[in-house]
Amino acid sequence: MTLDTTGTVRSLDSQSTTEAIGHKSSTTQPLGEKTPSRYERAFHQLVDAIGEQVSAQAQTYFTATLAGESSQFTRFNSAKIRQTGQVQDGQLRLTLMTCDRTTSTNIPFVGDFTADWAITQPALAVLRQELPQLPTDPYVVIPSQTDQVSTREIHSGKILPAEAIAQTLLTPVQASDFSGLYASGLSYRGYADSTGKHHWFETPSFTLDYSLFGQQPNQAVKGTFAGQHWDSVQYNRNIAATEQKLVSMNRPIKSIPRGAYRTYLAPAAVGDIIDTMMWGGLGESALQQSNSAFNKLAEGKAQLSEKFSLQENFQRIKRPRFNRNGDIAPAELPIIHKGRWANALVSRRSAKEYGKPSNAASAEEAMRAPTVSPGTLKQADILAELGTGLYLSNLHYLNWSDLTAGRITGMTRYACFWVENGEIVAPIENLRFDDDLYRFLGEGLIDLTEQQTFLPAVGTYDRRSLGGMWMPGMLIDQFRYTL
């Protein structure tokens, strides 16, 4: 039995228009819709009204950040629709500050200026009353007076109309136990401040996060399909690739003793590990406080395999480059280059506190557009190069078992197999791994695949997530399993 090793995730590119307005300007092909949406118009009106109120106060500044969506959600179980509905939701974060004090509030945003101003005006009045009474903050980040570049990025796309979702998605899976969540619609992000700077990002998109269940209890194969232009041919291929894995899942389950095994991590499993690493101290603040898994790497006391490189790449991942302070991140930023530390993520607050130059990181100093560089392992050779060992499609319940030492733990999940002599033998019972990233991304890293897979962000907590990550597969020697 062979396995489709190309992955079951697809991303369909969109067309877009990007404008920079101010001291610099550049425009890509004018393919996007340039007429402002009602959300963009209402946001600009709201910001102008806020500015008129704040401008009367000397040495007082404001920032306004907006996140919202107009989305269709459809939940499936056993190849039937169980829940469907539309969501119109927006949230404005309004921050008022002086050079040494700051206060913020979150306000609902509906995209109608009259309604939005009726909520915002009293909230602004409360902030103005609070501000002088708050304790001082020496690291307040006020709007930049020198960087006056504003941006507008509008993506176009074509997604399924609500009435076509059921038939389109369920037709190829009628014979399967199919469960999942389809989410689609318009997402928008905005920023403006008291200096007159504006940023706007708007995109249609869809994500389908689903599972196909096999004949064995608690055995499933996970698939994902996402993009800005729906393509039914690609969707059918995606389902077929997932069903191919399901055939192997119907074999008797094999129990694997704890120990160390040669292991192939499919791109989604690599993404699970990188997602944990992104919250493990890649930022300047965590490094300065010695609360990072990467202190040894940043200090030059350790290094990873020269085959491993991690970087931010906003050119390949469509999400806003501007952050909550209105700073625009570099299009590309190496974090780890050929196993060695290259750059920490530095927000403007950390730059002020620690005397480091900012690279427009988010306030959390977490990666927003992560990519791992590919290697030389060909897709067709994955099982042969694995030989005998474990093929892991997905992981879950990941966490740091020892943060400062760089130890990560987690569980196998979805379509994980025992392989012998380059052939799938059986699906496995769930295993817990616990290993040192300095080992499995160091001397234990054999190779990475030459092909990367786009893993879309499918989270819907608070609102639909944007972007995703580009990940290759990864072949590791003696990955360590403890249970």
N, C-alpha and C positions, 0 to 999 in steps of 0.2 A: 504494500500500500504506500503510495506517495502522497505528499501533502502540498497543497497550494501554498507556497511560501511567499507569494507576492503581497499578502496582507489583504484585508477586506475593507480598507478605508480608502475613500476616494474624495478628492477635493476638486471642484470645478472652478476655474478661474473666472473672475469678473472683469468687466471693463470699468474704468473709473476716470474721473477728472480731479486733478489736484491743482490748487492754486496757492501761491504764496503772495500775500498782499502786504506791502510796507516797503522797507528798505531793500528787500530782495524780492524777486519774483521769478517763478518758473511754472510752466504749464505743460502737462502731458496732453496726449490727444484728447480733444473735447468729445469724449464718448459718453459721459455721464449726464444725468439730468441736472441742468444748471439752475433751473427755476427753484428758488427756496421753498421748502416744504412749510406747512403751517407751524411745525415745531420750531424750525429755524427762525421764521419771522417772529413768532411769539417770544422766543428767547432773546432776540435782539431788542425787541421793544421793552421787555422786562429789564434787561441790563441797562438800557438808556434811562429808564425810570429810577432804577436803583442809583445810578450815577448822579442824577439830579439831586437826590436826597443826600448822598454822602459827600458830594463836592462842597457843601456848605460848611463842612467840618475840616479845619486845618489839620494836616498831618494824619488824616484818617484814610485808610485804603480799604478796598473790598475785592474779593474774588468770588466768582460764581461758576460752579461746575455742575454740569447737567448730564444725567444718564437716563435714557428712556427707551421704550419699545412700543410697537403696535404688533402684537403677535397672535398667531393661531397655535394652540396646543391640542394635540390629539394623542391619547394614550390607548395602547393596544394590549390585549391579553388573549391568548389562545386564538390568534388570528381574527379577533373581533374588536370593534371599537368599544371601549368601556367608558371613555370620558372625552369630551371635546368642548372647546370654548375659545373665546377671544379675550385678550388682555390688552388694555390701553393703560400704560403706566409710565410715570416719569417722576424723577426726584431731583430737586435742585438743592445743592449744598451751598449756602451763602456764608461767607466768612468776612468778618469785619476786623480790622487790625490797625494798630499804631506800630511804631518802631519797637515797642517792648511789651505789647499786650495783644491778645487775639481771642476771638470767640466765634463760634459757628452754630448753625442750625440747619436741619434738613426740612425742606418744604415740598409738598406735592406739586407736580407740574402737569398740566393737562394740555398745553398747547393752545390756549386761548388767553390773550393778554389780559382781558378784563377780569376773568376768573382768577388767573394766576397773580395779578397784582393785588387783588382783594385779599389773598392769603399772604403774599410777600410783604406788603407794606406794614402790617402790624408786627410781623416777625422781625423786620428790620428795625422797627422802633424799639423792640425789646433788646436787640443786640446793642443798639446805641446806648441804652441805659446801663446795660451790663458792663460794657467795655471798660469804663474808667474804674470800676470797682474790683476788677480781677487782679490777681497777683502778676507781677512782671515775668516775662519770659525772654531770656537773653538771646534765644535762637529763632525768634519770629522771622519768617520769610515773607517780606513784603513784595508786591509786584515789581518786576524789573523795570527800571526807568530807561534802560539802554537798549534792551532787546525788544523792538517793536514790530517784529514779524508776526503777521496773522496768517492763518491757513484755513483752507476750506477743501475738504476731500469728500467727494460724492461718488459712490459706487452704484453702478446699475446692475440689474439682474432680472431673472425671470423665475419665479417660484410658482408652485402649484396653487391654483385657486382652492379655496376651502372645500368647494363641492366636489373637487376631483381627488382629494386626498385618499379617501377610503378605497375607491376602486383601484387607483394607481398603486398604492402601497400593498394592498392585500392580494391582488391578482396573482403575483408570482409565489405567494406563500400560503395558499389555501390548504395545501396538504401538510403544512408544518405547524408545529406549536410555536407560534411567533408572538413575542411580547416586546414592547418598547414604547418610546416616546418620540413623537415627531413634533418639532417646534419650528415655526417659520414666521417671517414677517420683516418689518423694518426696525432696525436698531439705530439709535443716534446718541452722540456724545457732543457736549459743548463746553467751552470755557470762555470767560471774559473777565476783565478786571478794570480797575479804576484808571489805568493808564491808557485805555482804549484798545488793548489787545483783544483779539477774538480768534478762537479756533472752533471749527465745526467738522464733525465726521458723521457720515450717514451711509448706511448700507442695508440692502435687503439680503437675507440669507436664510438657509434652512439647515437643520441638523436632524438626523434620525439615529437614535441610539437604541439598538435592539439586541435581542437574544433569540436564538433558535434552540429549543430543548430536545434532547435525545431520548432514547428509550430507557437509559439508566437513570436511577433517581439522582436528583441534584446535579445533573450533568448538562452543560449548555455551551454553546458557542456564541461569542459576542461579535457583533458587527457594528460598523458606523458608516454613515453616508452623509456628506455635507457639501455645501458650496453656495453659490449665488445664482447658478443657472441649472435648473432641474433637467436631467437627462435620463429618460426611462431606460435606454439601452444600457447605460452605465449602472443604473440601479439594479437591473436584472442580472448583470454580470456580478455585481457585488453580492447579491443573494446567492447566486450559484456558487461563488467561492466559499461563502460561509457554510452552505449545505455540504460542500465537499469535506470540510473539516468534521461536520457532524457525522458523516459515515464512520470515521475512525472513532468517534466518541461512543458509538454503540457497541464496541467490543467490551469484554469483561474488564473491570477496573483492576489495576495492579497496585498493590501496596509497596511503597519504596521505603527501605530503612533509612533512618537519618544517616547523614554522612556528607561527603564532598563528591560532586559529580560534574563532569563536563556538561555545560548547559548552553543552549541557545535561547536568548531572549528576543522574541519578536519585537518589532517596533513599538507596539502598544505597551509591552512590558518594560521596554527601555524608557518609554514616556512616563510610566508610573514611577520609576526610580528617579528620573530627572525632575519630575514634579515634586518629589520629596526633597531633592537636593536644592531646588529653587527656594525652599523655605528653611534651608539649613545654614544660612549665614553667608550668602554671596554679597551682602551689602556691607558698606563701610562701618555702619554703626555696630553691627554684630562683631565684626573683626576687631574694632577698637575696644569692645567690651569683653573680648575673648569668649564670646558666646557663639562660636561658629565652628562648623565641621572643617572649615578650610583655612584656619589659622596657620597650620603647618605648611600648607601649600603656599599661602600668601607670603609667609616669612622665608620661603626657600628651604625649609627644613625637610620637605618631602616633595615628591613629584609623582605624576601619574604616567601612564604609557604615552609615548609620543604619538600614538595612534588616536588619542582622544582629544578632541577640541570641542568646546562649547561656546556659543556666541549668541548675542541678540541679533536678529535680522528682520527689521521691519519692512524690508523690500520684498520678502517672501511671505510675510504673515500680515494679513490685512486687519490692522487694528490701529487706533489712534496713537501717534507718536507723542502727543502732548500729555502732560501729567496734570495733577491737581493744582500745580503752581503756574501752569501755562508754559512750562519749559518743553522744548522739543528735543527728544532723544536723538542721538546719531542714528542714521539709517542702519549701520552695522557697528557692533561693539564686541570685540573678543573678550571673553571672560577667562577661559582656560584655553591656551593655545599650545598644541602638541605636548600636552601633559604638564605644562608650566602655567603658573598664575600670570594673567595678563592685566585684568582690571576688576576692581570691585564696582558694584553699583552704588553710586554716590548721589543722594538727593541733595537739594540745595540746603536743607536744614543740617544734614551731616557735614556738608562742605563748610558751613558757617561754624559748626561746633568743633570740628576736628582740623580745620585749616587745609582741606583737600579740595581740589577742583571738582566741581559737579559735572556729571555726565547726564543730567536730566532724568535720573532714576525716579521711580515712583516713591511716595512717602514711605511705603513698606520696604523699599529696596529689594523687591522681588523681580525676577525676570518676567517680561511681558511678551516677548517674541523669541522663545528659545529654539535653537537649532543645534543638533549635534552633527558634526561633519561625517561624511560617509567613509568607508574603507575600501577594501578590494575584494571582499567575499561576494561571489556571484550568487544570485538568487537560486539558480539551478543546482548549486553545489552545497547548499546549506546542510541538508541532511547527511550528505556524504562526509562533509567536514566535521559535523557533529559526531558521526560514527556511532558510539554507544553513550547514551546519556539522556538528558532531559530537554524537551522542547517546551518552552513556556510562552503561551500566547498572551496571557494577562496576569497581573498581580493585583492584590488589594490589601487593605489594612496596613499600609506601609507607615513606618514611623522610625525615629531614631532610637536605637537601643542604647547608644552612647554618643551623644551629639558631638562633643569636642574631640572624641576619638575617631569620628567618621563611620560609626557602625550603624547599618540600616537593617531593619527587620521587616518582614511582611509575609503574606501568604500567596500561594499559587491560586489561580482562579481561571475558569473558562478555557477549555481546549488546551490542556497541558498533557503531554504525552511522554511515555517511555520509548526511547528509540534504540534499536540494536542494529549494528552494521548498516546504518543509513536508512533503515526502514522503521516506520511506525509500528510498534508492537501493541500498545494499549494505552488508554487514558489512565491517569494516576489519581490516587487519593490525594487530597490537599496536603501540601507540605508547608512548613514554616521555614523560611531562610533567615539567616542572620550572618552578615558578612561585612567586612571592612572595605569601604570604597577605595581606600588606598591600595588594597590588594586586588579586588576584582576589576578596578579600572587602572591598575598598575601592571604588575607582572602577570596577573591572571587574565588580562585582556588579550585574546588571541587575534581577533579581527572584527571589523564591522562590515556590514553589507555595503555594496557600492550603490545600492538604491535606497533613497530615503522615502518615507511614507509620511503624508500629512495626517496628523491626529487632531481633529477639530476639538475646540473647547465646547463641551456639550452641557455644561452646568446651567441650571435654571434657578438656582437659589438667589433670591432677591430679584434677579432679572437674567435674561439670556446672556451667556458669556459670548465674548468676541474672540476671534483669532484661533490659536492652536499652537502646534509645534511640529517641526520637521525632524523625524527620528529615523535612523537606520536600525537594522537588527544588530545584535551583538553576540559574539561567541566567546564564552568565558571558560577558562580552565578551573576545575575544582571549586565550583560555586558551593557554598556551605549551607546545609540544611540541618536544622536542630530538632525538629519534630515532624 
